[in-house]
């Protein structure tokens, strides 16, 4: 059969279209094959074993905020280790009035930098340099938690002065409390808060009840009775965020009881680091 030119061109076009269609189909099959093989390969990788609750998750004590400031952060676990080790110096970057109300045990207060406002408060790095001249000394800074910039600003100023080992606990005082950390109160703040806050609870944490001198309006809870006090009304079970102040024969005794109360799910517990005899303003008159 003789084909004219038009028929030949049409048949050529049909063959070209058929060839292109087969090429596209082969390409699609190839891409799909690659995707399937990749999925199979991914599914055969070793996956972490789920926890008893169905999912692996890091410990809350290892978490940081990750806010991308100039100075590095540290976790709660790292802060606990540093406090136990004792080589680092912990600096409270808040005003002294806040520090006095409650601070992480062992932390130092930093005087205010002159000319700062409450909104842009920053501690004075020059004052830190007077008491800590070693620029290689590990320093840990904290303030009022996630959105507080005071520790960031102080860290920047210390770095500018040449300090080479400055880190922030950006979870701060709120994070420390939330994760079971106890706080320490200074005497002026303790006296003021007891006078102002009628809901607060003052606890005599000495080893035996009825010891003298007695604290006025204090509840006696020796350390072995910490959990029992939840059942007999000595601890405020209807509001676990009630301010609780613990005083003892000395700071170590008061702290031990304060930590036991924190571990019984009370969130606002502070201890006085001195002796009960350092608080004559709170002692009952023993005459008669």
Secondary structure, DSSP 8 states (H G I E B T S, - for coil): ----HHHHHHHHHHHHHHHHHHHHHHHHHHHHHHHHHHHHHHHTS------TTSS----GGG-------SSEE--HHHHHHHHHH--SEEEE-S-HHHHHH-EETT-EE--B-TT--STT--B-HHHHHHH---TTS-EEEE-SSTT--HHHHHHHHHHHTT---EEE-TTHHHHHHHTT--EEE-HHHHHHHHHH-TT-EEEE--SSTT-SS-BTT-EE--GGGTTHHHHTTSS-TT-TTS-EEEE-SSHHHHHHHHHHHHTTT-S-EEEESS-GGG-GGGB-----
